[in-house]
Amino acid sequence: MTARPAIGPVLAAAGASVAALVLAACGGGSSDTGDGASTSRSSQTLSHVHGLGVDPADGRVYVATHNGLYTVAKGQKPKLVGHRRDDFMGFTVTGEKTFIASGHGAPGSGRPGNVGLIETKDTGRTWTSRSLSGEADFHSLESARGTVYGYEGGRIRVSSDLRSWDDRAALEALDLAVSPAGDRLLATTAEGVATSTDGGRTFGEGAGPVQAFVSWPAEKSLFGIGTSGRLSSSADGGTSWKELTTVPGGQPQALTAVNADHVLAATMTGVYESRDGGKTFAELAPLAS
């Protein structure tokens, strides 16, 4: 698959743990030949997680992976949603039953290597191409107040209609988070978390602890997870951080905070859930090594 664009300096500066994180997320090819997977494979152990989300309609947890979109629940096997086994690189929930994503078409599926921006309005059973098919591969997608922010090709790209895109700042980053008010955009860099107050047109210097992934569900509840799986929170938009706990499984693969209490994290060993603001975590599903 296509490597993460413009990530080399981030890896060099943030250390070997971030390099291993990105390689684990991006390495390896799809083992199937397209959409014709047998029903016996519709439930299996997850691997290579790229995104996490919760449908506000029913609270179901969705996991975007290298080999399709799955639902997970404690005590149950992961279940493939629909039949697509595409590599879902960027993924976020934008409303009830509505998600947007990006990535790579599964081998043999007939879909392009870079699927651009796709959208589902039936919780992932079917997807519609909205823009940039065959061109773009977003590795981070965030949405606030009707505006979508994406990180693609080493730059920030912004859209209000999922069709036309405004290219903004170029920077070396791994993940994005946007404030609930939509007035600040964060990017995780090798120097720390960088902040933009003009919609991603410019960023200040990275500051504070280096975070691999960040998620901002409420104005005073920003969460970040470091390269070793150490989870922290910030009540002031990333100016200061409070360490909470270490999520089991070491290096993180994804982080999504649904609200100030409900936090999801994927590490090298599993998908984990916290219901107490990130103080403790329970496993929802294991990941294949």
Secondary structure, 3 states (H helix, E strand, C coil): CCCCCCCHHHHHHHCHHHHHHHHHHHCCCCCCCCCCCCHHHCECCECCEEEEEECCCCCCEEEEECCEEEEECCCCCCEECCCCCCEEEEEEEEECCEEEEEEECCCCCCCCCCCCEEEECCCCCCCEEEECCCCCCCCEEEEECCEEEEEECCEEEEECCCCCCEEEEECCCCCEEECCCCCCEEEEECCEEEEECCCCCCCCCCECCCCCEEEEEECCEEEEECCCCEEEEECCCCCCCEEEEECCCCCEEEEEECCCCCEEEEECCEEEEECCCCCCCEEEEEECC
